[in-house]
Amino acid sequence: MAEDPARLQLSIVDCGVLDFDVALDLQQRLVEGKLAGDPGNYLLLTEHPPVVTLGRSADARDEAEAELLAARGVRVHRVSRGGRATYHGPGQIVGYPIVTLRGPLRDLHGYLTRLQGALVAGLTAHGIPAVTRAGHTGLWVGGKKVGSIGVCVRSWITYHGFSLNVTAESLPPTELNPCGMAPEQFGCLRELGFATPSGALAPSIAEALTDQLALRPVRTTFQELLTNAPV
């Protein structure tokens, strides 16, 4: 019996700006659809209004910092991904791969490595010297952390994903220590001297991710996703 071609595709969806809770609900509905038999794989590309997310490893300091920001009107969400506190805001590329890990890809550490590899390749395509660091998850340029990764896997279906700081608005507030790191350890591409816009970077990262996951890219509009996907 021939394999469903949808299993070999990655639908790349530019979702525009979404509130974090809307994006999280969409991810969860896509995961539920895949558990119910949808063969499709998806990459949701979006940007969020200011929000702090607290992962499974968030500690009392993370929670206290998040409470201070919540008092200033920044939304705070507890999430099922790994890691501690993370900040999302305008000027940041956020990507959520909803993908079934099959065969040799059924390796969580290997998946994280592939995500990092896609970010490095996507930036390198624009002459940005991005690197990873042994023993750490994320992406660095010029000694500053510009990319973060936090994922969750359910029955070998991935959700949550990565973020990339492009402009200064994407940097964390000084009251927050994302991933347990001081805010001054973070940077954005624009302040590091790289002016490539998000609209050029995101497609390059998406293309690199399809290569890393051995999938074929398919461009899908947000409206097509809402109309045709099992959400």
PyMOL CGO cylinders between C-alpha atoms (Angstrom):
from pymol import cmd
from pymol.cgo import CYLINDER

trace = [
    CYLINDER, 0.00, 0.00, 0.00, 1.47, 3.37, -1.02, 0.3, 1, 1, 1, 1, 1, 1,
    CYLINDER, 1.47, 3.37, -1.02, 2.35, 5.79, 1.75, 0.3, 1, 1, 1, 1, 1, 1,
    CYLINDER, 2.35, 5.79, 1.75, 0.05, 8.81, 2.08, 0.3, 1, 1, 1, 1, 1, 1,
    CYLINDER, 0.05, 8.81, 2.08, 1.97, 11.68, 0.40, 0.3, 1, 1, 1, 1, 1, 1,
    CYLINDER, 1.97, 11.68, 0.40, 0.82, 14.05, 3.15, 0.3, 1, 1, 1, 1, 1, 1,
    CYLINDER, 0.82, 14.05, 3.15, 3.14, 12.20, 5.53, 0.3, 1, 1, 1, 1, 1, 1,
    CYLINDER, 3.14, 12.20, 5.53, 6.08, 13.38, 3.43, 0.3, 1, 1, 1, 1, 1, 1,
    CYLINDER, 6.08, 13.38, 3.43, 5.05, 17.04, 3.32, 0.3, 1, 1, 1, 1, 1, 1,
    CYLINDER, 5.05, 17.04, 3.32, 5.46, 19.99, 5.66, 0.3, 1, 1, 1, 1, 1, 1,
    CYLINDER, 5.46, 19.99, 5.66, 2.72, 22.60, 5.34, 0.3, 1, 1, 1, 1, 1, 1,
    CYLINDER, 2.72, 22.60, 5.34, 4.36, 25.98, 6.04, 0.3, 1, 1, 1, 1, 1, 1,
    CYLINDER, 4.36, 25.98, 6.04, 1.80, 28.44, 7.37, 0.3, 1, 1, 1, 1, 1, 1,
    CYLINDER, 1.80, 28.44, 7.37, 2.37, 32.17, 7.90, 0.3, 1, 1, 1, 1, 1, 1,
    CYLINDER, 2.37, 32.17, 7.90, -0.14, 32.87, 10.67, 0.3, 1, 1, 1, 1, 1, 1,
    CYLINDER, -0.14, 32.87, 10.67, 0.67, 36.56, 11.10, 0.3, 1, 1, 1, 1, 1, 1,
    CYLINDER, 0.67, 36.56, 11.10, 0.43, 37.95, 14.63, 0.3, 1, 1, 1, 1, 1, 1,
    CYLINDER, 0.43, 37.95, 14.63, -1.41, 35.66, 17.06, 0.3, 1, 1, 1, 1, 1, 1,
    CYLINDER, -1.41, 35.66, 17.06, -2.05, 35.91, 20.77, 0.3, 1, 1, 1, 1, 1, 1,
    CYLINDER, -2.05, 35.91, 20.77, -0.11, 33.16, 22.50, 0.3, 1, 1, 1, 1, 1, 1,
    CYLINDER, -0.11, 33.16, 22.50, -3.21, 31.40, 23.80, 0.3, 1, 1, 1, 1, 1, 1,
    CYLINDER, -3.21, 31.40, 23.80, -4.71, 31.32, 20.29, 0.3, 1, 1, 1, 1, 1, 1,
    CYLINDER, -4.71, 31.32, 20.29, -1.50, 29.80, 18.89, 0.3, 1, 1, 1, 1, 1, 1,
    CYLINDER, -1.50, 29.80, 18.89, -1.35, 27.26, 21.70, 0.3, 1, 1, 1, 1, 1, 1,
    CYLINDER, -1.35, 27.26, 21.70, -4.96, 26.22, 21.13, 0.3, 1, 1, 1, 1, 1, 1,
    CYLINDER, -4.96, 26.22, 21.13, -4.27, 25.83, 17.40, 0.3, 1, 1, 1, 1, 1, 1,
    CYLINDER, -4.27, 25.83, 17.40, -1.23, 23.64, 18.11, 0.3, 1, 1, 1, 1, 1, 1,
    CYLINDER, -1.23, 23.64, 18.11, -3.20, 21.44, 20.48, 0.3, 1, 1, 1, 1, 1, 1,
    CYLINDER, -3.20, 21.44, 20.48, -6.03, 21.02, 17.96, 0.3, 1, 1, 1, 1, 1, 1,
    CYLINDER, -6.03, 21.02, 17.96, -3.56, 20.03, 15.25, 0.3, 1, 1, 1, 1, 1, 1,
    CYLINDER, -3.56, 20.03, 15.25, -1.95, 17.50, 17.59, 0.3, 1, 1, 1, 1, 1, 1,
    CYLINDER, -1.95, 17.50, 17.59, -5.38, 16.07, 18.44, 0.3, 1, 1, 1, 1, 1, 1,
    CYLINDER, -5.38, 16.07, 18.44, -6.15, 15.86, 14.71, 0.3, 1, 1, 1, 1, 1, 1,
    CYLINDER, -6.15, 15.86, 14.71, -2.94, 13.96, 14.07, 0.3, 1, 1, 1, 1, 1, 1,
    CYLINDER, -2.94, 13.96, 14.07, -3.68, 11.58, 16.94, 0.3, 1, 1, 1, 1, 1, 1,
    CYLINDER, -3.68, 11.58, 16.94, -7.05, 10.97, 15.28, 0.3, 1, 1, 1, 1, 1, 1,
    CYLINDER, -7.05, 10.97, 15.28, -5.42, 10.11, 11.96, 0.3, 1, 1, 1, 1, 1, 1,
    CYLINDER, -5.42, 10.11, 11.96, -4.48, 13.31, 10.12, 0.3, 1, 1, 1, 1, 1, 1,
    CYLINDER, -4.48, 13.31, 10.12, -1.26, 12.46, 8.25, 0.3, 1, 1, 1, 1, 1, 1,
    CYLINDER, -1.26, 12.46, 8.25, -0.24, 16.11, 7.74, 0.3, 1, 1, 1, 1, 1, 1,
    CYLINDER, -0.24, 16.11, 7.74, 2.76, 17.90, 9.21, 0.3, 1, 1, 1, 1, 1, 1,
    CYLINDER, 2.76, 17.90, 9.21, 2.70, 21.63, 9.89, 0.3, 1, 1, 1, 1, 1, 1,
    CYLINDER, 2.70, 21.63, 9.89, 5.03, 24.54, 10.62, 0.3, 1, 1, 1, 1, 1, 1,
    CYLINDER, 5.03, 24.54, 10.62, 3.20, 27.51, 12.10, 0.3, 1, 1, 1, 1, 1, 1,
    CYLINDER, 3.20, 27.51, 12.10, 5.16, 30.76, 11.75, 0.3, 1, 1, 1, 1, 1, 1,
    CYLINDER, 5.16, 30.76, 11.75, 3.91, 33.61, 13.90, 0.3, 1, 1, 1, 1, 1, 1,
    CYLINDER, 3.91, 33.61, 13.90, 4.69, 36.57, 16.13, 0.3, 1, 1, 1, 1, 1, 1,
    CYLINDER, 4.69, 36.57, 16.13, 3.19, 37.24, 19.56, 0.3, 1, 1, 1, 1, 1, 1,
    CYLINDER, 3.19, 37.24, 19.56, 2.27, 40.31, 21.55, 0.3, 1, 1, 1, 1, 1, 1,
    CYLINDER, 2.27, 40.31, 21.55, 4.36, 40.49, 24.77, 0.3, 1, 1, 1, 1, 1, 1,
    CYLINDER, 4.36, 40.49, 24.77, 4.00, 37.28, 26.78, 0.3, 1, 1, 1, 1, 1, 1,
    CYLINDER, 4.00, 37.28, 26.78, 6.00, 35.23, 29.28, 0.3, 1, 1, 1, 1, 1, 1,
    CYLINDER, 6.00, 35.23, 29.28, 5.69, 31.46, 29.18, 0.3, 1, 1, 1, 1, 1, 1,
    CYLINDER, 5.69, 31.46, 29.18, 6.71, 29.26, 32.10, 0.3, 1, 1, 1, 1, 1, 1,
    CYLINDER, 6.71, 29.26, 32.10, 7.89, 25.77, 31.15, 0.3, 1, 1, 1, 1, 1, 1,
    CYLINDER, 7.89, 25.77, 31.15, 7.99, 22.62, 33.25, 0.3, 1, 1, 1, 1, 1, 1,
    CYLINDER, 7.99, 22.62, 33.25, 11.34, 23.57, 34.83, 0.3, 1, 1, 1, 1, 1, 1,
    CYLINDER, 11.34, 23.57, 34.83, 10.29, 27.08, 35.92, 0.3, 1, 1, 1, 1, 1, 1,
    CYLINDER, 10.29, 27.08, 35.92, 11.34, 27.77, 39.51, 0.3, 1, 1, 1, 1, 1, 1,
    CYLINDER, 11.34, 27.77, 39.51, 10.25, 30.20, 42.23, 0.3, 1, 1, 1, 1, 1, 1,
    CYLINDER, 10.25, 30.20, 42.23, 12.45, 32.98, 40.83, 0.3, 1, 1, 1, 1, 1, 1,
    CYLINDER, 12.45, 32.98, 40.83, 10.91, 32.60, 37.38, 0.3, 1, 1, 1, 1, 1, 1,
    CYLINDER, 10.91, 32.60, 37.38, 7.44, 32.77, 38.87, 0.3, 1, 1, 1, 1, 1, 1,
    CYLINDER, 7.44, 32.77, 38.87, 8.25, 35.87, 40.95, 0.3, 1, 1, 1, 1, 1, 1,
    CYLINDER, 8.25, 35.87, 40.95, 9.68, 37.66, 37.90, 0.3, 1, 1, 1, 1, 1, 1,
    CYLINDER, 9.68, 37.66, 37.90, 6.63, 36.68, 35.85, 0.3, 1, 1, 1, 1, 1, 1,
    CYLINDER, 6.63, 36.68, 35.85, 4.32, 38.07, 38.54, 0.3, 1, 1, 1, 1, 1, 1,
    CYLINDER, 4.32, 38.07, 38.54, 6.10, 41.44, 38.38, 0.3, 1, 1, 1, 1, 1, 1,
    CYLINDER, 6.10, 41.44, 38.38, 5.61, 41.57, 34.63, 0.3, 1, 1, 1, 1, 1, 1,
    CYLINDER, 5.61, 41.57, 34.63, 1.99, 40.43, 34.92, 0.3, 1, 1, 1, 1, 1, 1,
    CYLINDER, 1.99, 40.43, 34.92, 1.38, 43.42, 37.19, 0.3, 1, 1, 1, 1, 1, 1,
    CYLINDER, 1.38, 43.42, 37.19, 2.59, 45.60, 34.30, 0.3, 1, 1, 1, 1, 1, 1,
    CYLINDER, 2.59, 45.60, 34.30, 0.12, 44.00, 31.91, 0.3, 1, 1, 1, 1, 1, 1,
    CYLINDER, 0.12, 44.00, 31.91, 2.35, 41.34, 30.31, 0.3, 1, 1, 1, 1, 1, 1,
    CYLINDER, 2.35, 41.34, 30.31, 0.47, 38.08, 29.87, 0.3, 1, 1, 1, 1, 1, 1,
    CYLINDER, 0.47, 38.08, 29.87, 1.84, 34.97, 31.58, 0.3, 1, 1, 1, 1, 1, 1,
    CYLINDER, 1.84, 34.97, 31.58, 1.12, 31.37, 30.57, 0.3, 1, 1, 1, 1, 1, 1,
    CYLINDER, 1.12, 31.37, 30.57, 2.18, 28.06, 32.08, 0.3, 1, 1, 1, 1, 1, 1,
    CYLINDER, 2.18, 28.06, 32.08, 2.99, 25.57, 29.33, 0.3, 1, 1, 1, 1, 1, 1,
    CYLINDER, 2.99, 25.57, 29.33, 3.92, 21.91, 28.92, 0.3, 1, 1, 1, 1, 1, 1,
    CYLINDER, 3.92, 21.91, 28.92, 7.19, 22.44, 27.03, 0.3, 1, 1, 1, 1, 1, 1,
    CYLINDER, 7.19, 22.44, 27.03, 10.55, 21.81, 28.65, 0.3, 1, 1, 1, 1, 1, 1,
    CYLINDER, 10.55, 21.81, 28.65, 12.65, 24.64, 30.03, 0.3, 1, 1, 1, 1, 1, 1,
    CYLINDER, 12.65, 24.64, 30.03, 12.09, 27.61, 32.30, 0.3, 1, 1, 1, 1, 1, 1,
    CYLINDER, 12.09, 27.61, 32.30, 10.77, 31.11, 31.54, 0.3, 1, 1, 1, 1, 1, 1,
    CYLINDER, 10.77, 31.11, 31.54, 10.74, 32.47, 27.98, 0.3, 1, 1, 1, 1, 1, 1,
    CYLINDER, 10.74, 32.47, 27.98, 9.72, 35.85, 26.62, 0.3, 1, 1, 1, 1, 1, 1,
    CYLINDER, 9.72, 35.85, 26.62, 7.96, 36.39, 23.29, 0.3, 1, 1, 1, 1, 1, 1,
    CYLINDER, 7.96, 36.39, 23.29, 7.24, 39.77, 21.79, 0.3, 1, 1, 1, 1, 1, 1,
    CYLINDER, 7.24, 39.77, 21.79, 7.03, 41.85, 18.61, 0.3, 1, 1, 1, 1, 1, 1,
    CYLINDER, 7.03, 41.85, 18.61, 10.01, 41.61, 16.27, 0.3, 1, 1, 1, 1, 1, 1,
    CYLINDER, 10.01, 41.61, 16.27, 10.49, 37.91, 16.98, 0.3, 1, 1, 1, 1, 1, 1,
    CYLINDER, 10.49, 37.91, 16.98, 10.02, 34.96, 14.64, 0.3, 1, 1, 1, 1, 1, 1,
    CYLINDER, 10.02, 34.96, 14.64, 8.23, 32.11, 16.42, 0.3, 1, 1, 1, 1, 1, 1,
    CYLINDER, 8.23, 32.11, 16.42, 7.93, 28.68, 14.82, 0.3, 1, 1, 1, 1, 1, 1,
    CYLINDER, 7.93, 28.68, 14.82, 5.80, 25.75, 15.96, 0.3, 1, 1, 1, 1, 1, 1,
    CYLINDER, 5.80, 25.75, 15.96, 6.47, 22.48, 14.09, 0.3, 1, 1, 1, 1, 1, 1,
    CYLINDER, 6.47, 22.48, 14.09, 3.59, 19.98, 14.48, 0.3, 1, 1, 1, 1, 1, 1,
    CYLINDER, 3.59, 19.98, 14.48, 5.35, 16.94, 13.06, 0.3, 1, 1, 1, 1, 1, 1,
    CYLINDER, 5.35, 16.94, 13.06, 5.25, 13.17, 13.55, 0.3, 1, 1, 1, 1, 1, 1,
    CYLINDER, 5.25, 13.17, 13.55, 8.75, 11.86, 14.24, 0.3, 1, 1, 1, 1, 1, 1,
    CYLINDER, 8.75, 11.86, 14.24, 9.10, 8.62, 12.30, 0.3, 1, 1, 1, 1, 1, 1,
    CYLINDER, 9.10, 8.62, 12.30, 11.78, 5.99, 11.79, 0.3, 1, 1, 1, 1, 1, 1,
    CYLINDER, 11.78, 5.99, 11.79, 15.29, 7.37, 12.36, 0.3, 1, 1, 1, 1, 1, 1,
    CYLINDER, 15.29, 7.37, 12.36, 13.81, 10.75, 13.35, 0.3, 1, 1, 1, 1, 1, 1,
    CYLINDER, 13.81, 10.75, 13.35, 12.15, 9.19, 16.41, 0.3, 1, 1, 1, 1, 1, 1,
    CYLINDER, 12.15, 9.19, 16.41, 14.77, 10.63, 18.74, 0.3, 1, 1, 1, 1, 1, 1,
    CYLINDER, 14.77, 10.63, 18.74, 13.99, 13.69, 20.88, 0.3, 1, 1, 1, 1, 1, 1,
    CYLINDER, 13.99, 13.69, 20.88, 17.60, 14.76, 21.27, 0.3, 1, 1, 1, 1, 1, 1,
    CYLINDER, 17.60, 14.76, 21.27, 18.09, 14.32, 17.55, 0.3, 1, 1, 1, 1, 1, 1,
    CYLINDER, 18.09, 14.32, 17.55, 14.99, 16.43, 16.89, 0.3, 1, 1, 1, 1, 1, 1,
    CYLINDER, 14.99, 16.43, 16.89, 16.36, 19.28, 19.02, 0.3, 1, 1, 1, 1, 1, 1,
    CYLINDER, 16.36, 19.28, 19.02, 19.63, 19.04, 17.11, 0.3, 1, 1, 1, 1, 1, 1,
    CYLINDER, 19.63, 19.04, 17.11, 17.74, 19.24, 13.81, 0.3, 1, 1, 1, 1, 1, 1,
    CYLINDER, 17.74, 19.24, 13.81, 15.81, 22.30, 14.98, 0.3, 1, 1, 1, 1, 1, 1,
    CYLINDER, 15.81, 22.30, 14.98, 19.06, 24.01, 15.90, 0.3, 1, 1, 1, 1, 1, 1,
    CYLINDER, 19.06, 24.01, 15.90, 20.55, 22.97, 12.58, 0.3, 1, 1, 1, 1, 1, 1,
    CYLINDER, 20.55, 22.97, 12.58, 17.63, 24.53, 10.71, 0.3, 1, 1, 1, 1, 1, 1,
    CYLINDER, 17.63, 24.53, 10.71, 18.06, 27.83, 12.54, 0.3, 1, 1, 1, 1, 1, 1,
    CYLINDER, 18.06, 27.83, 12.54, 21.80, 27.88, 11.85, 0.3, 1, 1, 1, 1, 1, 1,
    CYLINDER, 21.80, 27.88, 11.85, 21.29, 27.05, 8.17, 0.3, 1, 1, 1, 1, 1, 1,
    CYLINDER, 21.29, 27.05, 8.17, 18.49, 29.59, 7.77, 0.3, 1, 1, 1, 1, 1, 1,
    CYLINDER, 18.49, 29.59, 7.77, 20.64, 32.41, 9.16, 0.3, 1, 1, 1, 1, 1, 1,
    CYLINDER, 20.64, 32.41, 9.16, 23.81, 31.28, 7.40, 0.3, 1, 1, 1, 1, 1, 1,
    CYLINDER, 23.81, 31.28, 7.40, 21.93, 31.60, 4.08, 0.3, 1, 1, 1, 1, 1, 1,
    CYLINDER, 21.93, 31.60, 4.08, 21.81, 35.35, 4.79, 0.3, 1, 1, 1, 1, 1, 1,
    CYLINDER, 21.81, 35.35, 4.79, 25.42, 35.66, 5.88, 0.3, 1, 1, 1, 1, 1, 1,
    CYLINDER, 25.42, 35.66, 5.88, 24.64, 35.65, 9.60, 0.3, 1, 1, 1, 1, 1, 1,
    CYLINDER, 24.64, 35.65, 9.60, 27.28, 33.64, 11.54, 0.3, 1, 1, 1, 1, 1, 1,
    CYLINDER, 27.28, 33.64, 11.54, 24.99, 31.74, 13.90, 0.3, 1, 1, 1, 1, 1, 1,
    CYLINDER, 24.99, 31.74, 13.90, 26.40, 29.01, 16.13, 0.3, 1, 1, 1, 1, 1, 1,
    CYLINDER, 26.40, 29.01, 16.13, 25.24, 26.55, 18.75, 0.3, 1, 1, 1, 1, 1, 1,
    CYLINDER, 25.24, 26.55, 18.75, 26.96, 25.81, 22.06, 0.3, 1, 1, 1, 1, 1, 1,
    CYLINDER, 26.96, 25.81, 22.06, 27.80, 22.39, 23.41, 0.3, 1, 1, 1, 1, 1, 1,
    CYLINDER, 27.80, 22.39, 23.41, 25.58, 21.47, 26.35, 0.3, 1, 1, 1, 1, 1, 1,
    CYLINDER, 25.58, 21.47, 26.35, 23.11, 24.29, 25.65, 0.3, 1, 1, 1, 1, 1, 1,
    CYLINDER, 23.11, 24.29, 25.65, 19.96, 24.53, 23.56, 0.3, 1, 1, 1, 1, 1, 1,
    CYLINDER, 19.96, 24.53, 23.56, 19.56, 27.61, 21.41, 0.3, 1, 1, 1, 1, 1, 1,
    CYLINDER, 19.56, 27.61, 21.41, 21.39, 29.85, 18.98, 0.3, 1, 1, 1, 1, 1, 1,
    CYLINDER, 21.39, 29.85, 18.98, 24.11, 32.48, 19.42, 0.3, 1, 1, 1, 1, 1, 1,
    CYLINDER, 24.11, 32.48, 19.42, 25.42, 35.29, 17.24, 0.3, 1, 1, 1, 1, 1, 1,
    CYLINDER, 25.42, 35.29, 17.24, 28.33, 37.47, 18.31, 0.3, 1, 1, 1, 1, 1, 1,
    CYLINDER, 28.33, 37.47, 18.31, 28.31, 35.96, 21.80, 0.3, 1, 1, 1, 1, 1, 1,
    CYLINDER, 28.31, 35.96, 21.80, 24.63, 36.83, 22.37, 0.3, 1, 1, 1, 1, 1, 1,
    CYLINDER, 24.63, 36.83, 22.37, 21.80, 34.35, 22.57, 0.3, 1, 1, 1, 1, 1, 1,
    CYLINDER, 21.80, 34.35, 22.57, 19.35, 35.18, 19.77, 0.3, 1, 1, 1, 1, 1, 1,
    CYLINDER, 19.35, 35.18, 19.77, 17.37, 31.94, 19.47, 0.3, 1, 1, 1, 1, 1, 1,
    CYLINDER, 17.37, 31.94, 19.47, 15.57, 29.74, 21.97, 0.3, 1, 1, 1, 1, 1, 1,
    CYLINDER, 15.57, 29.74, 21.97, 14.06, 26.27, 21.67, 0.3, 1, 1, 1, 1, 1, 1,
    CYLINDER, 14.06, 26.27, 21.67, 11.52, 24.54, 23.88, 0.3, 1, 1, 1, 1, 1, 1,
    CYLINDER, 11.52, 24.54, 23.88, 9.50, 21.56, 22.69, 0.3, 1, 1, 1, 1, 1, 1,
    CYLINDER, 9.50, 21.56, 22.69, 6.95, 19.03, 23.81, 0.3, 1, 1, 1, 1, 1, 1,
    CYLINDER, 6.95, 19.03, 23.81, 6.26, 15.63, 22.27, 0.3, 1, 1, 1, 1, 1, 1,
    CYLINDER, 6.26, 15.63, 22.27, 3.07, 13.60, 22.55, 0.3, 1, 1, 1, 1, 1, 1,
    CYLINDER, 3.07, 13.60, 22.55, 3.01, 10.13, 21.02, 0.3, 1, 1, 1, 1, 1, 1,
    CYLINDER, 3.01, 10.13, 21.02, 5.99, 11.27, 18.92, 0.3, 1, 1, 1, 1, 1, 1,
    CYLINDER, 5.99, 11.27, 18.92, 4.07, 14.31, 17.64, 0.3, 1, 1, 1, 1, 1, 1,
    CYLINDER, 4.07, 14.31, 17.64, 5.94, 17.55, 18.28, 0.3, 1, 1, 1, 1, 1, 1,
    CYLINDER, 5.94, 17.55, 18.28, 4.59, 20.92, 19.32, 0.3, 1, 1, 1, 1, 1, 1,
    CYLINDER, 4.59, 20.92, 19.32, 5.90, 24.18, 20.79, 0.3, 1, 1, 1, 1, 1, 1,
    CYLINDER, 5.90, 24.18, 20.79, 9.17, 25.03, 19.01, 0.3, 1, 1, 1, 1, 1, 1,
    CYLINDER, 9.17, 25.03, 19.01, 11.60, 27.92, 18.55, 0.3, 1, 1, 1, 1, 1, 1,
    CYLINDER, 11.60, 27.92, 18.55, 11.90, 31.69, 18.64, 0.3, 1, 1, 1, 1, 1, 1,
    CYLINDER, 11.90, 31.69, 18.64, 14.41, 34.05, 17.03, 0.3, 1, 1, 1, 1, 1, 1,
    CYLINDER, 14.41, 34.05, 17.03, 15.06, 37.64, 18.15, 0.3, 1, 1, 1, 1, 1, 1,
    CYLINDER, 15.06, 37.64, 18.15, 15.16, 39.89, 15.09, 0.3, 1, 1, 1, 1, 1, 1,
    CYLINDER, 15.16, 39.89, 15.09, 14.55, 43.44, 16.36, 0.3, 1, 1, 1, 1, 1, 1,
    CYLINDER, 14.55, 43.44, 16.36, 15.04, 45.16, 19.73, 0.3, 1, 1, 1, 1, 1, 1,
    CYLINDER, 15.04, 45.16, 19.73, 11.34, 44.81, 20.64, 0.3, 1, 1, 1, 1, 1, 1,
    CYLINDER, 11.34, 44.81, 20.64, 11.89, 41.05, 20.87, 0.3, 1, 1, 1, 1, 1, 1,
    CYLINDER, 11.89, 41.05, 20.87, 14.40, 41.32, 23.73, 0.3, 1, 1, 1, 1, 1, 1,
    CYLINDER, 14.40, 41.32, 23.73, 13.28, 40.26, 27.22, 0.3, 1, 1, 1, 1, 1, 1,
    CYLINDER, 13.28, 40.26, 27.22, 12.42, 42.87, 29.85, 0.3, 1, 1, 1, 1, 1, 1,
    CYLINDER, 12.42, 42.87, 29.85, 15.19, 43.58, 32.35, 0.3, 1, 1, 1, 1, 1, 1,
    CYLINDER, 15.19, 43.58, 32.35, 13.02, 42.10, 35.13, 0.3, 1, 1, 1, 1, 1, 1,
    CYLINDER, 13.02, 42.10, 35.13, 13.14, 38.65, 33.53, 0.3, 1, 1, 1, 1, 1, 1,
    CYLINDER, 13.14, 38.65, 33.53, 15.96, 36.12, 33.36, 0.3, 1, 1, 1, 1, 1, 1,
    CYLINDER, 15.96, 36.12, 33.36, 14.85, 33.83, 30.50, 0.3, 1, 1, 1, 1, 1, 1,
    CYLINDER, 14.85, 33.83, 30.50, 16.21, 30.29, 30.65, 0.3, 1, 1, 1, 1, 1, 1,
    CYLINDER, 16.21, 30.29, 30.65, 17.92, 31.33, 33.90, 0.3, 1, 1, 1, 1, 1, 1,
    CYLINDER, 17.92, 31.33, 33.90, 20.17, 33.76, 32.00, 0.3, 1, 1, 1, 1, 1, 1,
    CYLINDER, 20.17, 33.76, 32.00, 20.64, 37.46, 32.66, 0.3, 1, 1, 1, 1, 1, 1,
    CYLINDER, 20.64, 37.46, 32.66, 18.78, 39.63, 30.11, 0.3, 1, 1, 1, 1, 1, 1,
    CYLINDER, 18.78, 39.63, 30.11, 22.01, 41.26, 28.92, 0.3, 1, 1, 1, 1, 1, 1,
    CYLINDER, 22.01, 41.26, 28.92, 23.16, 37.87, 27.63, 0.3, 1, 1, 1, 1, 1, 1,
    CYLINDER, 23.16, 37.87, 27.63, 20.44, 38.04, 24.99, 0.3, 1, 1, 1, 1, 1, 1,
    CYLINDER, 20.44, 38.04, 24.99, 20.67, 39.93, 21.72, 0.3, 1, 1, 1, 1, 1, 1,
    CYLINDER, 20.67, 39.93, 21.72, 18.76, 40.56, 18.54, 0.3, 1, 1, 1, 1, 1, 1,
    CYLINDER, 18.76, 40.56, 18.54, 19.98, 40.40, 14.96, 0.3, 1, 1, 1, 1, 1, 1,
    CYLINDER, 19.98, 40.40, 14.96, 19.26, 44.06, 14.24, 0.3, 1, 1, 1, 1, 1, 1,
    CYLINDER, 19.26, 44.06, 14.24, 21.36, 45.35, 17.15, 0.3, 1, 1, 1, 1, 1, 1,
    CYLINDER, 21.36, 45.35, 17.15, 24.15, 42.94, 16.19, 0.3, 1, 1, 1, 1, 1, 1,
    CYLINDER, 24.15, 42.94, 16.19, 24.35, 44.57, 12.77, 0.3, 1, 1, 1, 1, 1, 1,
    CYLINDER, 24.35, 44.57, 12.77, 22.21, 42.22, 10.68, 0.3, 1, 1, 1, 1, 1, 1,
    CYLINDER, 22.21, 42.22, 10.68, 19.26, 43.95, 9.04, 0.3, 1, 1, 1, 1, 1, 1,
    CYLINDER, 19.26, 43.95, 9.04, 17.72, 41.00, 7.18, 0.3, 1, 1, 1, 1, 1, 1,
    CYLINDER, 17.72, 41.00, 7.18, 13.93, 41.27, 7.77, 0.3, 1, 1, 1, 1, 1, 1,
    CYLINDER, 13.93, 41.27, 7.77, 11.80, 38.55, 9.29, 0.3, 1, 1, 1, 1, 1, 1,
    CYLINDER, 11.80, 38.55, 9.29, 10.01, 38.16, 5.98, 0.3, 1, 1, 1, 1, 1, 1,
    CYLINDER, 10.01, 38.16, 5.98, 13.24, 36.88, 4.41, 0.3, 1, 1, 1, 1, 1, 1,
    CYLINDER, 13.24, 36.88, 4.41, 14.55, 34.91, 7.38, 0.3, 1, 1, 1, 1, 1, 1,
    CYLINDER, 14.55, 34.91, 7.38, 11.43, 32.88, 8.14, 0.3, 1, 1, 1, 1, 1, 1,
    CYLINDER, 11.43, 32.88, 8.14, 11.20, 31.20, 4.70, 0.3, 1, 1, 1, 1, 1, 1,
    CYLINDER, 11.20, 31.20, 4.70, 14.90, 30.30, 4.85, 0.3, 1, 1, 1, 1, 1, 1,
    CYLINDER, 14.90, 30.30, 4.85, 14.47, 28.69, 8.26, 0.3, 1, 1, 1, 1, 1, 1,
    CYLINDER, 14.47, 28.69, 8.26, 11.37, 26.83, 7.05, 0.3, 1, 1, 1, 1, 1, 1,
    CYLINDER, 11.37, 26.83, 7.05, 13.23, 25.52, 4.00, 0.3, 1, 1, 1, 1, 1, 1,
    CYLINDER, 13.23, 25.52, 4.00, 16.14, 24.39, 6.16, 0.3, 1, 1, 1, 1, 1, 1,
    CYLINDER, 16.14, 24.39, 6.16, 13.74, 22.61, 8.53, 0.3, 1, 1, 1, 1, 1, 1,
    CYLINDER, 13.74, 22.61, 8.53, 12.15, 20.65, 5.69, 0.3, 1, 1, 1, 1, 1, 1,
    CYLINDER, 12.15, 20.65, 5.69, 15.66, 19.51, 4.73, 0.3, 1, 1, 1, 1, 1, 1,
    CYLINDER, 15.66, 19.51, 4.73, 16.45, 18.52, 8.32, 0.3, 1, 1, 1, 1, 1, 1,
    CYLINDER, 16.45, 18.52, 8.32, 13.24, 16.50, 8.59, 0.3, 1, 1, 1, 1, 1, 1,
    CYLINDER, 13.24, 16.50, 8.59, 13.40, 15.04, 5.07, 0.3, 1, 1, 1, 1, 1, 1,
    CYLINDER, 13.40, 15.04, 5.07, 10.00, 16.52, 4.17, 0.3, 1, 1, 1, 1, 1, 1,
    CYLINDER, 10.00, 16.52, 4.17, 8.74, 18.40, 1.11, 0.3, 1, 1, 1, 1, 1, 1,
    CYLINDER, 8.74, 18.40, 1.11, 7.66, 22.01, 1.71, 0.3, 1, 1, 1, 1, 1, 1,
    CYLINDER, 7.66, 22.01, 1.71, 4.11, 23.02, 0.80, 0.3, 1, 1, 1, 1, 1, 1,
    CYLINDER, 4.11, 23.02, 0.80, 3.00, 26.65, 1.22, 0.3, 1, 1, 1, 1, 1, 1,
    CYLINDER, 3.00, 26.65, 1.22, -0.36, 26.89, 2.94, 0.3, 1, 1, 1, 1, 1, 1,
    CYLINDER, -0.36, 26.89, 2.94, -2.24, 30.07, 3.85, 0.3, 1, 1, 1, 1, 1, 1,
    CYLINDER, -2.24, 30.07, 3.85, -3.62, 30.55, 7.33, 0.3, 1, 1, 1, 1, 1, 1,
    CYLINDER, -3.62, 30.55, 7.33, -7.14, 30.52, 5.92, 0.3, 1, 1, 1, 1, 1, 1,
    CYLINDER, -7.14, 30.52, 5.92, -6.46, 27.26, 4.08, 0.3, 1, 1, 1, 1, 1, 1,
    CYLINDER, -6.46, 27.26, 4.08, -5.21, 25.75, 7.33, 0.3, 1, 1, 1, 1, 1, 1,
    CYLINDER, -5.21, 25.75, 7.33, -8.36, 26.77, 9.17, 0.3, 1, 1, 1, 1, 1, 1,
    CYLINDER, -8.36, 26.77, 9.17, -10.54, 25.52, 6.31, 0.3, 1, 1, 1, 1, 1, 1,
    CYLINDER, -10.54, 25.52, 6.31, -8.87, 22.20, 5.51, 0.3, 1, 1, 1, 1, 1, 1,
    CYLINDER, -8.87, 22.20, 5.51, -6.91, 21.02, 8.53, 0.3, 1, 1, 1, 1, 1, 1,
    CYLINDER, -6.91, 21.02, 8.53, -8.69, 19.00, 11.22, 0.3, 1, 1, 1, 1, 1, 1,
    CYLINDER, -8.69, 19.00, 11.22, -8.94, 21.94, 13.62, 0.3, 1, 1, 1, 1, 1, 1,
]
cmd.load_cgo(trace, "trace")
